[in-house]
Amino acid sequence: MDLLERFSAGDLEAFEALFRRFEGDVYQWILRVVRDRATAEELTVETFWRIYRARSRFDPARDFGPWCRRIATNVALGHLKSLRWQPAAPAKRRVEAPAAATEPPRDPDPRIEQAFRRLPVRLQLTATLALIEEKPYQEIADALGTSIGTVKSRVFRSIRLLRKYLRRLGIEP
Amino acid sequence: MKQTDDQRMRDLLKSAFPPLGDTEPSRELWPRVRRRVEGASLRLPWFDWALVALLPAWCVAFPKAVLFLLYQM
């Protein structure tokens, strides 16, 4: 019996082997969406917990990676939705940019983040992956379980809305 | 023109959300995942608890049902 079949049957050792193999990918993916290290760790644990719970629905003939990433995306999306209902907290310290960056660090305009956070969560998620992280549309579509056309349309709508919000905040994009 | 506008938006967003680089979790996450998995396997689902609670009530309401229950066991 191969690893995926053992996982699907509930073998904890097989699950641990898969965790070790995909933990980095899941953590990186979630971190790109939520942009906070501690939250990304929490959500990575939550993702693998959901993966384990859904093991009987997993078809061992399919790839584990995309399935795993889709669950991670849903968990991150759920987190973004939960933030909508919380009062605005002071901005957390963000993950530092790598030391190799050539330009000197500038203080980002908080109004840009403010405008971005006003986007509906699905648009926010798509815009993060497409515009900030510059992930290929196909990869985003797979993670969201949707089509490339939908991703393109969401990116278009995000840009249009962002432009509107930024203008209201006095920034001419 | 549209592409230039889109690129300007990308640059603006990137200035507000600087690149993250390749980072790893600051601590080992497997023990936490394992605790959740093991904790959940010890926990009974709510439906099982509801059945356990219903059983004595059913036996009191229909005493003859006890014989049926014993027969089924």
gemmi code that builds the backbone of each chain (N, CA, C; Angstrom):
import gemmi

chains = {
    "A": [
        ("MET", (0.850, -1.201, 0.000), (0.000, 0.000, 0.000), (0.885, 1.250, 0.000)),
        ("ASP", (0.619, 2.193, -0.887), (1.499, 3.367, -0.926), (1.081, 4.405, 0.124)),
        ("LEU", (1.915, 5.453, 0.213), (1.746, 6.457, 1.269), (0.343, 7.082, 1.277)),
        ("LEU", (-0.137, 7.456, 0.086), (-1.437, 8.137, 0.020), (-2.590, 7.203, 0.405)),
        ("GLU", (-2.452, 5.950, 0.028), (-3.496, 4.982, 0.412), (-3.493, 4.761, 1.920)),
        ("ARG", (-2.297, 4.706, 2.487), (-2.192, 4.528, 3.949), (-2.765, 5.735, 4.673)),
        ("PHE", (-2.470, 6.919, 4.138), (-3.010, 8.149, 4.743), (-4.531, 8.120, 4.699)),
        ("SER", (-5.047, 7.765, 3.533), (-6.490, 7.753, 3.345), (-7.170, 6.748, 4.285)),
        ("ALA", (-6.420, 5.699, 4.641), (-6.976, 4.688, 5.551), (-6.808, 5.090, 7.018)),
        ("GLY", (-6.146, 6.248, 7.256), (-6.047, 6.754, 8.636), (-4.734, 6.453, 9.332)),
        ("ASP", (-3.721, 6.025, 8.562), (-2.418, 5.716, 9.156), (-1.710, 7.022, 9.561)),
        ("LEU", (-1.442, 7.154, 10.871), (-0.863, 8.399, 11.391), (0.580, 8.616, 10.921)),
        ("GLU", (1.311, 7.516, 10.753), (2.701, 7.644, 10.278), (2.739, 8.167, 8.843)),
        ("ALA", (1.824, 7.679, 8.033), (1.749, 8.162, 6.646), (1.375, 9.643, 6.642)),
        ("PHE", (0.467, 10.021, 7.539), (0.051, 11.430, 7.636), (1.246, 12.295, 8.053)),
        ("GLU", (2.037, 11.802, 8.990), (3.206, 12.575, 9.415), (4.194, 12.743, 8.251)),
        ("ALA", (4.392, 11.678, 7.481), (5.306, 11.764, 6.333), (4.809, 12.828, 5.348)),
        ("LEU", (3.496, 12.864, 5.121), (2.929, 13.869, 4.210), (3.055, 15.264, 4.817)),
        ("PHE", (2.849, 15.351, 6.115), (2.988, 16.642, 6.797), (4.400, 17.180, 6.584)),
        ("ARG", (5.394, 16.328, 6.813), (6.800, 16.757, 6.665), (7.068, 17.220, 5.233)),
        ("ARG", (6.459, 16.554, 4.273), (6.724, 16.891, 2.875), (6.023, 18.184, 2.453)),
        ("PHE", (4.830, 18.439, 2.983), (4.040, 19.567, 2.475), (3.905, 20.730, 3.457)),
        ("GLU", (4.447, 20.585, 4.647), (4.305, 21.631, 5.660), (4.819, 22.991, 5.146)),
        ("GLY", (6.027, 22.972, 4.548), (6.644, 24.211, 4.065), (5.775, 24.898, 3.026)),
        ("ASP", (5.273, 24.122, 2.084), (4.458, 24.679, 1.008), (3.172, 25.308, 1.566)),
        ("VAL", (2.530, 24.581, 2.472), (1.274, 25.075, 3.053), (1.539, 26.355, 3.857)),
        ("TYR", (2.594, 26.333, 4.661), (2.911, 27.495, 5.497), (3.203, 28.730, 4.620)),
        ("GLN", (4.030, 28.528, 3.592), (4.374, 29.639, 2.687), (3.133, 30.219, 2.011)),
        ("TRP", (2.275, 29.325, 1.570), (1.062, 29.738, 0.852), (0.160, 30.579, 1.761)),
        ("ILE", (-0.034, 30.073, 2.982), (-0.905, 30.787, 3.929), (-0.257, 32.114, 4.338)),
        ("LEU", (1.044, 32.078, 4.552), (1.752, 33.306, 4.952), (1.580, 34.409, 3.898)),
        ("ARG", (1.583, 34.009, 2.635), (1.416, 34.983, 1.558), (0.036, 35.641, 1.613)),
        ("VAL", (-0.928, 34.895, 2.088), (-2.294, 35.445, 2.158), (-2.490, 36.283, 3.420)),
        ("VAL", (-2.073, 35.733, 4.570), (-2.385, 36.434, 5.828), (-1.280, 37.410, 6.243)),
        ("ARG", (-0.073, 37.211, 5.754), (1.073, 38.098, 5.964), (1.409, 38.309, 7.440)),
        ("ASP", (1.224, 37.286, 8.221), (1.622, 37.347, 9.628), (2.097, 35.943, 10.028)),
        ("ARG", (3.329, 35.888, 10.547), (3.956, 34.589, 10.772), (3.199, 33.729, 11.800)),
        ("ALA", (2.840, 34.339, 12.947), (2.179, 33.552, 14.003), (0.829, 33.026, 13.510)),
        ("THR", (0.093, 33.886, 12.805), (-1.216, 33.459, 12.267), (-1.027, 32.348, 11.241)),
        ("ALA", (0.007, 32.480, 10.412), (0.259, 31.452, 9.390), (0.563, 30.107, 10.053)),
        ("GLU", (1.259, 30.129, 11.173), (1.555, 28.869, 11.878), (0.266, 28.245, 12.416)),
        ("GLU", (-0.561, 29.095, 13.032), (-1.850, 28.612, 13.563), (-2.674, 27.973, 12.445)),
        ("LEU", (-2.738, 28.683, 11.329), (-3.584, 28.216, 10.222), (-2.994, 26.988, 9.530)),
        ("THR", (-1.672, 26.833, 9.600), (-1.055, 25.625, 9.038), (-1.482, 24.405, 9.860)),
        ("VAL", (-1.487, 24.566, 11.179), (-1.941, 23.473, 12.057), (-3.409, 23.151, 11.750)),
        ("GLU", (-4.219, 24.205, 11.633), (-5.651, 24.034, 11.337), (-5.839, 23.312, 9.992)),
        ("THR", (-5.020, 23.705, 9.002), (-5.119, 23.083, 7.672), (-4.842, 21.586, 7.751)),
        ("PHE", (-3.760, 21.217, 8.425), (-3.429, 19.790, 8.486), (-4.446, 19.004, 9.306)),
        ("TRP", (-5.034, 19.661, 10.271), (-6.097, 19.015, 11.041), (-7.286, 18.728, 10.127)),
        ("ARG", (-7.631, 19.719, 9.293), (-8.760, 19.511, 8.359), (-8.425, 18.455, 7.310)),
        ("ILE", (-7.149, 18.454, 6.899), (-6.708, 17.448, 5.919), (-6.901, 16.052, 6.516)),
        ("TYR", (-6.517, 15.911, 7.767), (-6.649, 14.595, 8.409), (-8.121, 14.196, 8.537)),
        ("ARG", (-8.946, 15.168, 8.894), (-10.378, 14.875, 9.041), (-11.017, 14.456, 7.721)),
        ("ALA", (-10.486, 15.039, 6.626), (-11.090, 14.783, 5.310), (-10.411, 13.611, 4.594)),
        ("ARG", (-9.557, 12.875, 5.293), (-8.733, 11.843, 4.635), (-9.557, 10.788, 3.887)),
        ("SER", (-10.734, 10.457, 4.442), (-11.511, 9.397, 3.792), (-12.111, 9.871, 2.465)),
        ("ARG", (-12.194, 11.188, 2.300), (-12.741, 11.724, 1.032), (-11.654, 11.900, -0.020)),
        ("PHE", (-10.388, 11.717, 0.399), (-9.287, 11.923, -0.549), (-9.110, 10.683, -1.420)),
        ("ASP", (-8.995, 10.923, -2.730), (-8.774, 9.829, -3.669), (-7.255, 9.642, -3.850)),
        ("PRO", (-6.691, 8.521, -3.386), (-5.237, 8.334, -3.453), (-4.677, 8.347, -4.874)),
        ("ALA", (-5.536, 8.240, -5.870), (-5.053, 8.280, -7.257), (-4.738, 9.713, -7.680)),
        ("ARG", (-5.213, 10.695, -6.898), (-4.981, 12.105, -7.265), (-3.737, 12.654, -6.574)),
        ("ASP", (-3.312, 13.857, -7.017), (-2.152, 14.512, -6.395), (-2.547, 15.067, -5.037)),
        ("PHE", (-1.657, 14.888, -4.075), (-1.949, 15.381, -2.725), (-1.736, 16.901, -2.654)),
        ("GLY", (-0.687, 17.391, -3.339), (-0.315, 18.815, -3.234), (-1.450, 19.788, -3.536)),
        ("PRO", (-2.069, 19.701, -4.717), (-3.154, 20.648, -5.039), (-4.345, 20.553, -4.081)),
        ("TRP", (-4.663, 19.328, -3.661), (-5.784, 19.128, -2.727), (-5.482, 19.818, -1.399)),
        ("CYS", (-4.255, 19.631, -0.976), (-3.775, 20.210, 0.279), (-3.798, 21.749, 0.204)),
        ("ARG", (-3.379, 22.270, -0.950), (-3.330, 23.724, -1.112), (-4.730, 24.323, -1.148)),
        ("ARG", (-5.657, 23.567, -1.710), (-7.031, 24.073, -1.763), (-7.610, 24.187, -0.351)),
        ("ILE", (-7.306, 23.195, 0.475), (-7.789, 23.255, 1.863), (-7.123, 24.439, 2.580)),
        ("ALA", (-5.826, 24.606, 2.343), (-5.101, 25.732, 2.966), (-5.721, 27.065, 2.540)),
        ("THR", (-6.098, 27.163, 1.275), (-6.709, 28.396, 0.765), (-8.043, 28.660, 1.455)),
        ("ASN", (-8.829, 27.605, 1.638), (-10.119, 27.779, 2.322), (-9.934, 28.209, 3.770)),
        ("VAL", (-8.917, 27.642, 4.413), (-8.649, 28.020, 5.807), (-8.237, 29.497, 5.865)),
        ("ALA", (-7.367, 29.902, 4.951), (-6.915, 31.303, 4.928), (-8.086, 32.245, 4.616)),
        ("LEU", (-8.945, 31.806, 3.713), (-10.119, 32.606, 3.351), (-11.036, 32.773, 4.566)),
        ("GLY", (-11.219, 31.694, 5.293), (-12.030, 31.742, 6.516), (-11.437, 32.721, 7.514)),
        ("HIS", (-10.133, 32.736, 7.594), (-9.473, 33.669, 8.519), (-9.724, 35.118, 8.083)),
        ("LEU", (-9.584, 35.380, 6.796), (-9.816, 36.747, 6.300), (-11.256, 37.179, 6.582)),
        ("LYS", (-12.187, 36.233, 6.423), (-13.600, 36.557, 6.702), (-13.791, 36.874, 8.174)),
        ("SER", (-13.134, 36.107, 9.040), (-13.301, 36.340, 10.488), (-12.748, 37.708, 10.885)),
        ("LEU", (-11.721, 38.172, 10.167), (-11.153, 39.489, 10.475), (-12.139, 40.624, 10.214)),
        ("ARG", (-13.030, 40.367, 9.238), (-14.020, 41.395, 8.875), (-14.894, 41.778, 10.053)),
        ("TRP", (-15.148, 40.798, 10.941), (-16.081, 41.008, 12.047), (-15.381, 41.430, 13.324)),
        ("GLN", (-14.090, 41.608, 13.233), (-13.360, 42.057, 14.422), (-13.081, 43.547, 14.307)),
        ("PRO", (-13.063, 44.261, 15.472), (-12.715, 45.673, 15.390), (-11.267, 45.821, 14.929)),
        ("ALA", (-10.992, 46.914, 14.230), (-9.645, 47.120, 13.680), (-8.614, 47.139, 14.794)),
        ("ALA", (-7.611, 46.266, 14.672), (-6.548, 46.200, 15.675), (-5.345, 46.989, 15.177)),
        ("PRO", (-4.468, 47.422, 16.082), (-3.266, 48.094, 15.605), (-2.451, 47.152, 14.723)),
        ("ALA", (-1.867, 47.695, 13.679), (-1.160, 46.854, 12.708), (-0.071, 46.038, 13.381)),
        ("LYS", (-0.068, 44.701, 13.047), (0.948, 43.833, 13.615), (2.265, 44.052, 12.882)),
        ("ARG", (3.356, 43.695, 13.559), (4.649, 43.820, 12.908), (4.712, 42.789, 11.781)),
        ("ARG", (4.983, 43.286, 10.603), (4.974, 42.390, 9.471), (6.285, 41.634, 9.318)),
        ("VAL", (6.230, 40.548, 8.560), (7.458, 39.798, 8.296), (8.405, 40.696, 7.520)),
        ("GLU", (9.653, 40.732, 7.944), (10.621, 41.617, 7.310), (10.936, 41.145, 5.897)),
        ("ALA", (11.232, 42.097, 5.041), (11.670, 41.757, 3.701), (13.072, 41.158, 3.796)),
        ("PRO", (13.463, 40.305, 2.813), (14.787, 39.704, 2.894), (15.898, 40.758, 2.892)),
        ("ALA", (17.012, 40.429, 3.540), (18.090, 41.398, 3.693), (18.716, 41.789, 2.365)),
        ("ALA", (18.515, 40.922, 1.344), (19.162, 41.179, 0.061), (18.473, 42.288, -0.743)),
        ("ALA", (17.357, 42.822, -0.246), (16.644, 43.871, -0.992), (17.587, 45.036, -1.288)),
        ("THR", (17.528, 45.518, -2.526), (18.499, 46.533, -2.929), (18.049, 47.938, -2.529)),
        ("GLU", (16.713, 48.189, -2.598), (16.245, 49.534, -2.269), (16.183, 49.729, -0.765)),
        ("PRO", (16.472, 50.942, -0.290), (16.340, 51.178, 1.147), (14.871, 51.097, 1.541)),
        ("PRO", (14.549, 50.534, 2.732), (13.143, 50.396, 3.111), (12.459, 51.742, 3.289)),
        ("ARG", (11.221, 51.837, 2.741), (10.437, 53.067, 2.905), (9.216, 52.730, 3.733)),
        ("ASP", (8.710, 53.726, 4.452), (7.499, 53.486, 5.227), (6.323, 53.419, 4.263)),
        ("PRO", (5.601, 52.299, 4.245), (4.470, 52.221, 3.317), (3.334, 53.131, 3.775)),
        ("ASP", (2.594, 53.636, 2.801), (1.456, 54.502, 3.112), (0.344, 53.627, 3.697)),
        ("PRO", (-0.066, 53.841, 4.959), (-1.087, 52.964, 5.573), (-2.423, 53.019, 4.856)),
        ("ARG", (-2.657, 54.083, 4.080), (-3.941, 54.200, 3.381), (-4.081, 53.129, 2.298)),
        ("ILE", (-2.943, 52.688, 1.761), (-3.009, 51.655, 0.712), (-3.509, 50.348, 1.322)),
        ("GLU", (-2.941, 50.007, 2.483), (-3.394, 48.781, 3.162), (-4.857, 48.914, 3.575)),
        ("GLN", (-5.213, 50.112, 4.043), (-6.601, 50.373, 4.462), (-7.569, 50.116, 3.296)),
        ("ALA", (-7.194, 50.642, 2.126), (-8.044, 50.455, 0.943), (-8.097, 48.985, 0.554)),
        ("PHE", (-6.951, 48.331, 0.634), (-6.876, 46.919, 0.241), (-7.752, 46.049, 1.144)),
        ("ARG", (-7.723, 46.327, 2.441), (-8.499, 45.536, 3.400), (-10.006, 45.754, 3.261)),
        ("ARG", (-10.386, 46.784, 2.523), (-11.827, 47.022, 2.301), (-12.392, 46.129, 1.191)),
        ("LEU", (-11.500, 45.523, 0.419), (-11.980, 44.660, -0.670), (-12.718, 43.453, -0.088)),
        ("PRO", (-13.746, 42.955, -0.788), (-14.365, 41.690, -0.355), (-13.290, 40.597, -0.271)),
        ("VAL", (-13.434, 39.684, 0.693), (-12.327, 38.766, 0.976), (-11.875, 37.921, -0.225)),
        ("ARG", (-12.810, 37.502, -1.047), (-12.399, 36.688, -2.196), (-11.558, 37.509, -3.177)),
        ("LEU", (-11.916, 38.769, -3.316), (-11.123, 39.643, -4.194), (-9.767, 39.924, -3.551)),
        ("GLN", (-9.799, 40.108, -2.217), (-8.559, 40.379, -1.493), (-7.568, 39.219, -1.664)),
        ("LEU", (-8.108, 38.009, -1.519), (-7.274, 36.812, -1.643), (-6.698, 36.697, -3.060)),
        ("THR", (-7.556, 36.871, -4.044), (-7.102, 36.762, -5.433), (-6.096, 37.864, -5.753)),
        ("ALA", (-6.377, 39.076, -5.292), (-5.471, 40.194, -5.581), (-4.125, 39.996, -4.886)),
        ("THR", (-4.133, 39.456, -3.690), (-2.866, 39.197, -2.989), (-2.004, 38.257, -3.811)),
        ("LEU", (-2.633, 37.160, -4.257), (-1.860, 36.149, -4.975), (-1.449, 36.620, -6.371)),
        ("ALA", (-2.353, 37.350, -7.038), (-2.071, 37.740, -8.426), (-1.229, 39.010, -8.519)),
        ("LEU", (-1.574, 40.023, -7.730), (-0.923, 41.323, -7.907), (0.307, 41.498, -7.011)),
        ("ILE", (0.224, 41.001, -5.786), (1.353, 41.197, -4.871), (2.369, 40.056, -5.015)),
        ("GLU", (1.856, 38.834, -4.996), (2.767, 37.686, -5.067), (3.075, 37.257, -6.501)),
        ("GLU", (2.310, 37.765, -7.446), (2.481, 37.472, -8.879), (2.516, 35.974, -9.184)),
        ("LYS", (1.587, 35.257, -8.555), (1.463, 33.824, -8.838), (0.745, 33.656, -10.172)),
        ("PRO", (1.077, 32.595, -10.925), (0.382, 32.378, -12.204), (-1.121, 32.171, -11.976)),
        ("TYR", (-1.919, 32.660, -12.928), (-3.379, 32.564, -12.798), (-3.839, 31.108, -12.648)),
        ("GLN", (-3.168, 30.204, -13.367), (-3.574, 28.797, -13.293), (-3.399, 28.259, -11.868)),
        ("GLU", (-2.284, 28.639, -11.249), (-2.003, 28.182, -9.877), (-3.065, 28.728, -8.912)),
        ("ILE", (-3.432, 29.988, -9.126), (-4.455, 30.600, -8.261), (-5.804, 29.911, -8.478)),
        ("ALA", (-6.118, 29.657, -9.747), (-7.401, 29.008, -10.060), (-7.471, 27.630, -9.415)),
        ("ASP", (-6.378, 26.880, -9.474), (-6.358, 25.542, -8.854), (-6.564, 25.641, -7.345)),
        ("ALA", (-5.897, 26.612, -6.733), (-5.993, 26.749, -5.267), (-7.392, 27.168, -4.838)),
        ("LEU", (-8.054, 27.950, -5.684), (-9.396, 28.428, -5.331), (-10.488, 27.485, -5.827)),
        ("GLY", (-10.081, 26.499, -6.616), (-11.064, 25.578, -7.175), (-11.984, 26.277, -8.160)),
        ("THR", (-11.409, 27.156, -8.969), (-12.217, 27.911, -9.923), (-11.487, 27.964, -11.272)),
        ("SER", (-12.029, 28.747, -12.215), (-11.410, 28.795, -13.543), (-10.491, 30.009, -13.671)),
        ("ILE", (-9.643, 29.968, -14.692), (-8.760, 31.112, -14.946), (-9.589, 32.359, -15.241)),
        ("GLY", (-10.703, 32.157, -15.962), (-11.579, 33.287, -16.293), (-12.076, 34.001, -15.038)),
        ("THR", (-12.446, 33.203, -14.043), (-12.933, 33.794, -12.787), (-11.812, 34.565, -12.099)),
        ("VAL", (-10.616, 33.996, -12.130), (-9.469, 34.672, -11.492), (-9.228, 36.019, -12.185)),
        ("LYS", (-9.234, 35.997, -13.518), (-8.997, 37.241, -14.269), (-10.051, 38.281, -13.935)),
        ("SER", (-11.303, 37.800, -13.878), (-12.396, 38.729, -13.583), (-12.248, 39.313, -12.165)),
        ("ARG", (-11.825, 38.474, -11.218), (-11.644, 38.983, -9.850), (-10.489, 39.978, -9.770)),
        ("VAL", (-9.439, 39.724, -10.526), (-8.300, 40.660, -10.518), (-8.760, 42.004, -11.089)),
        ("PHE", (-9.518, 41.934, -12.173), (-10.024, 43.150, -12.813), (-10.903, 43.948, -11.839)),
        ("ARG", (-11.815, 43.214, -11.176), (-12.712, 43.891, -10.222), (-11.940, 44.456, -9.033)),
        ("SER", (-10.919, 43.725, -8.593), (-10.103, 44.215, -7.470), (-9.443, 45.537, -7.822)),
        ("ILE", (-8.859, 45.585, -9.013), (-8.145, 46.806, -9.426), (-9.126, 47.977, -9.518)),
        ("ARG", (-10.286, 47.697, -10.099), (-11.292, 48.760, -10.261), (-11.741, 49.293, -8.899)),
        ("LEU", (-12.023, 48.357, -7.968), (-12.462, 48.779, -6.629), (-11.357, 49.499, -5.871)),
        ("LEU", (-10.144, 48.953, -5.990), (-9.008, 49.569, -5.282), (-8.802, 51.008, -5.734)),
        ("ARG", (-8.903, 51.181, -7.047), (-8.736, 52.533, -7.594), (-9.760, 53.494, -6.968)),
        ("LYS", (-10.987, 52.985, -6.861), (-12.065, 53.802, -6.288), (-11.766, 54.127, -4.810)),
        ("TYR", (-11.394, 53.097, -4.049), (-11.126, 53.309, -2.616), (-9.931, 54.239, -2.411)),
        ("LEU", (-8.903, 54.051, -3.246), (-7.693, 54.878, -3.079), (-8.009, 56.338, -3.383)),
        ("ARG", (-8.828, 56.558, -4.409), (-9.198, 57.947, -4.742), (-9.921, 58.604, -3.569)),
        ("ARG", (-10.802, 57.800, -2.938), (-11.539, 58.340, -1.779), (-10.590, 58.715, -0.661)),
        ("LEU", (-9.489, 57.986, -0.561), (-8.524, 58.256, 0.509), (-7.469, 59.298, 0.092)),
        ("GLY", (-7.671, 59.841, -1.087), (-6.780, 60.922, -1.542), (-5.523, 60.460, -2.252)),
        ("ILE", (-5.524, 59.197, -2.709), (-4.373, 58.710, -3.471), (-4.796, 58.527, -4.921)),
        ("GLU", (-4.055, 59.114, -5.828), (-4.357, 58.952, -7.245), (-3.528, 57.789, -7.797)),
        ("PRO", (-4.159, 56.626, -8.019), (-3.353, 55.465, -8.437), (-2.905, 55.563, -9.904)),
    ],
    "B": [
        ("MET", (-2.028, 51.302, -22.313), (-2.442, 52.233, -21.257), (-2.961, 51.474, -20.045)),
        ("LYS", (-3.855, 50.481, -20.336), (-4.447, 49.707, -19.251), (-3.362, 48.915, -18.521)),
        ("GLN", (-2.420, 48.360, -19.310), (-1.348, 47.565, -18.707), (-0.469, 48.429, -17.814)),
        ("THR", (-0.222, 49.664, -18.242), (0.589, 50.572, -17.432), (-0.121, 50.874, -16.127)),
        ("ASP", (-1.446, 51.078, -16.217), (-2.249, 51.355, -15.020), (-2.193, 50.168, -14.059)),
        ("ASP", (-2.339, 48.956, -14.644), (-2.306, 47.754, -13.804), (-0.950, 47.608, -13.142)),
        ("GLN", (0.101, 47.906, -13.897), (1.456, 47.792, -13.339), (1.646, 48.802, -12.211)),
        ("ARG", (1.064, 49.986, -12.394), (1.164, 51.012, -11.351), (0.477, 50.527, -10.066)),
        ("MET", (-0.667, 49.860, -10.246), (-1.392, 49.324, -9.095), (-0.572, 48.239, -8.400)),
        ("ARG", (0.051, 47.379, -9.213), (0.913, 46.331, -8.630), (2.028, 46.967, -7.812)),
        ("ASP", (2.671, 47.987, -8.372), (3.799, 48.639, -7.677), (3.330, 49.286, -6.370)),
        ("LEU", (2.153, 49.879, -6.451), (1.597, 50.547, -5.268), (1.340, 49.513, -4.155)),
        ("LEU", (0.746, 48.383, -4.554), (0.448, 47.339, -3.569), (1.728, 46.735, -3.000)),
        ("LYS", (2.702, 46.562, -3.866), (3.967, 45.974, -3.395), (4.686, 46.903, -2.427)),
        ("SER", (4.463, 48.215, -2.599), (5.102, 49.147, -1.666), (4.440, 49.050, -0.283)),
        ("ALA", (3.136, 48.700, -0.286), (2.434, 48.575, 0.999), (2.633, 47.192, 1.618)),
        ("PHE", (2.844, 46.189, 0.752), (3.039, 44.820, 1.241), (4.381, 44.306, 0.706)),
        ("PRO", (5.459, 44.577, 1.429), (6.780, 44.186, 0.909), (6.919, 42.676, 0.775)),
        ("PRO", (7.824, 42.214, -0.111), (7.967, 40.767, -0.320), (8.351, 40.044, 0.965)),
        ("LEU", (7.861, 38.817, 1.090), (8.066, 38.071, 2.342), (9.333, 37.223, 2.338)),
        ("GLY", (9.793, 36.844, 1.161), (10.951, 35.954, 1.106), (10.554, 34.551, 1.544)),
        ("ASP", (11.511, 33.646, 1.517), (11.225, 32.266, 1.919), (11.496, 32.103, 3.406)),
        ("THR", (10.429, 31.936, 4.148), (10.594, 31.739, 5.589), (9.981, 30.395, 5.981)),
        ("GLU", (10.372, 29.922, 7.129), (9.832, 28.661, 7.636), (9.160, 28.920, 8.972)),
        ("PRO", (8.302, 28.020, 9.414), (7.691, 28.224, 10.743), (8.775, 28.355, 11.808)),
        ("SER", (8.504, 29.185, 12.810), (9.534, 29.439, 13.830), (9.674, 28.258, 14.789)),
        ("ARG", (8.703, 27.349, 14.784), (8.789, 26.195, 15.679), (8.226, 24.960, 15.003)),
        ("GLU", (8.451, 23.845, 15.645), (7.980, 22.553, 15.140), (6.452, 22.506, 15.272)),
        ("LEU", (5.749, 22.276, 14.167), (4.281, 22.300, 14.212), (3.668, 20.895, 14.353)),
        ("TRP", (4.449, 19.869, 14.031), (3.892, 18.519, 14.052), (3.301, 18.140, 15.421)),
        ("PRO", (3.986, 18.409, 16.549), (3.386, 18.023, 17.843), (1.990, 18.612, 18.052)),
        ("ARG", (1.775, 19.826, 17.564), (0.452, 20.452, 17.733), (-0.596, 19.767, 16.857)),
        ("VAL", (-0.184, 19.431, 15.638), (-1.125, 18.735, 14.739), (-1.471, 17.376, 15.350)),
        ("ARG", (-0.446, 16.684, 15.837), (-0.634, 15.345, 16.408), (-1.561, 15.389, 17.637)),
        ("ARG", (-1.351, 16.412, 18.483), (-2.219, 16.554, 19.664), (-3.683, 16.707, 19.254)),
        ("ARG", (-3.902, 17.503, 18.210), (-5.291, 17.715, 17.761), (-5.898, 16.431, 17.225)),
        ("VAL", (-5.087, 15.694, 16.454), (-5.576, 14.444, 15.869), (-5.905, 13.450, 16.981)),
        ("GLU", (-4.991, 13.323, 17.942), (-5.205, 12.339, 19.014), (-6.331, 12.776, 19.949)),
        ("GLY", (-6.405, 14.067, 20.226), (-7.476, 14.595, 21.075), (-8.828, 14.336, 20.467)),
        ("ALA", (-8.905, 14.480, 19.156), (-10.190, 14.311, 18.471), (-10.603, 12.854, 18.435)),
        ("SER", (-9.621, 11.945, 18.333), (-10.014, 10.535, 18.257), (-10.522, 10.025, 19.607)),
        ("LEU", (-10.144, 10.727, 20.708), (-10.658, 10.329, 22.019), (-12.052, 10.903, 22.265)),
        ("ARG", (-12.340, 12.010, 21.559), (-13.602, 12.710, 21.789), (-14.748, 12.048, 21.019)),
        ("LEU", (-15.890, 11.851, 21.695), (-17.050, 11.287, 21.004), (-17.819, 12.393, 20.301)),
        ("PRO", (-18.328, 12.137, 19.122), (-19.141, 13.157, 18.459), (-20.414, 13.431, 19.264)),
        ("TRP", (-20.988, 14.625, 19.090), (-22.161, 15.034, 19.877), (-23.332, 14.092, 19.668)),
        ("PHE", (-23.406, 13.508, 18.470), (-24.528, 12.637, 18.153), (-24.502, 11.379, 19.037)),
        ("ASP", (-23.274, 10.868, 19.288), (-23.140, 9.696, 20.157), (-23.601, 10.023, 21.570)),
        ("TRP", (-23.225, 11.218, 22.057), (-23.655, 11.637, 23.397), (-25.182, 11.763, 23.455)),
        ("ALA", (-25.772, 12.259, 22.401), (-27.234, 12.415, 22.356), (-27.904, 11.048, 22.444)),
        ("LEU", (-27.336, 10.062, 21.744), (-27.904, 8.703, 21.782), (-27.804, 8.109, 23.184)),
        ("VAL", (-26.631, 8.336, 23.817), (-26.419, 7.819, 25.179), (-27.444, 8.442, 26.130)),
        ("ALA", (-27.716, 9.717, 25.962), (-28.664, 10.416, 26.828), (-30.100, 9.953, 26.561)),
        ("LEU", (-30.377, 9.595, 25.326), (-31.735, 9.222, 24.937), (-32.119, 7.816, 25.410)),
        ("LEU", (-31.117, 6.962, 25.519), (-31.358, 5.553, 25.825), (-32.105, 5.342, 27.154)),
        ("PRO", (-31.632, 5.908, 28.288), (-32.376, 5.712, 29.542), (-33.793, 6.274, 29.470)),
        ("ALA", (-33.942, 7.407, 28.811), (-35.269, 8.025, 28.681), (-36.207, 7.095, 27.914)),
        ("TRP", (-35.685, 6.479, 26.907), (-36.470, 5.553, 26.083), (-36.872, 4.335, 26.919)),
        ("CYS", (-35.931, 3.828, 27.728), (-36.211, 2.654, 28.568), (-37.282, 2.962, 29.625)),
        ("VAL", (-37.261, 4.181, 30.165), (-38.255, 4.581, 31.164), (-39.622, 4.726, 30.494)),
        ("ALA", (-39.659, 5.325, 29.352), (-40.923, 5.562, 28.640), (-41.521, 4.253, 28.128)),
        ("PHE", (-40.705, 3.340, 27.680), (-41.179, 2.048, 27.143), (-40.415, 0.905, 27.818)),
        ("PRO", (-40.849, 0.497, 29.016), (-40.081, -0.525, 29.756), (-39.936, -1.840, 28.984)),
        ("LYS", (-40.954, -2.159, 28.175), (-40.854, -3.418, 27.422), (-39.729, -3.373, 26.374)),
        ("ALA", (-39.358, -2.167, 26.058), (-38.305, -2.004, 25.050), (-36.958, -2.516, 25.559)),
        ("VAL", (-36.830, -2.623, 26.883), (-35.559, -3.118, 27.447), (-35.285, -4.534, 26.937)),
        ("LEU", (-36.372, -5.367, 26.925), (-36.207, -6.747, 26.443), (-35.748, -6.758, 24.984)),
        ("PHE", (-36.379, -5.882, 24.203), (-36.017, -5.775, 22.779), (-34.544, -5.370, 22.632)),
        ("LEU", (-34.163, -4.423, 23.489), (-32.786, -3.920, 23.449), (-31.796, -5.028, 23.811)),
        ("LEU", (-32.143, -5.785, 24.880), (-31.260, -6.868, 25.320), (-31.143, -7.936, 24.231)),
        ("TYR", (-32.296, -8.174, 23.565), (-32.291, -9.164, 22.488), (-31.348, -8.719, 21.357)),
        ("GLN", (-31.387, -7.412, 21.052), (-30.544, -6.874, 19.983), (-29.059, -6.937, 20.343)),
        ("MET", (-28.771, -6.851, 21.643), (-27.370, -6.862, 22.066), (-26.825, -8.299, 22.050)),
    ],
}
model = gemmi.Model(1)
for chain_id, residues in chains.items():
    chain = gemmi.Chain(chain_id)
    for i, (resn, *xyz) in enumerate(residues, 1):
        res = gemmi.Residue()
        res.name, res.seqid = resn, gemmi.SeqId(i, " ")
        for name, pos in zip(("N", "CA", "C"), xyz):
            atom = gemmi.Atom()
            atom.name, atom.element = name, gemmi.Element(name[0])
            atom.pos, atom.b_iso = gemmi.Position(*pos), 0.0
            res.add_atom(atom)
        chain.add_residue(res)
    model.add_chain(chain)
structure = gemmi.Structure()
structure.add_model(model)
structure.setup_entities()
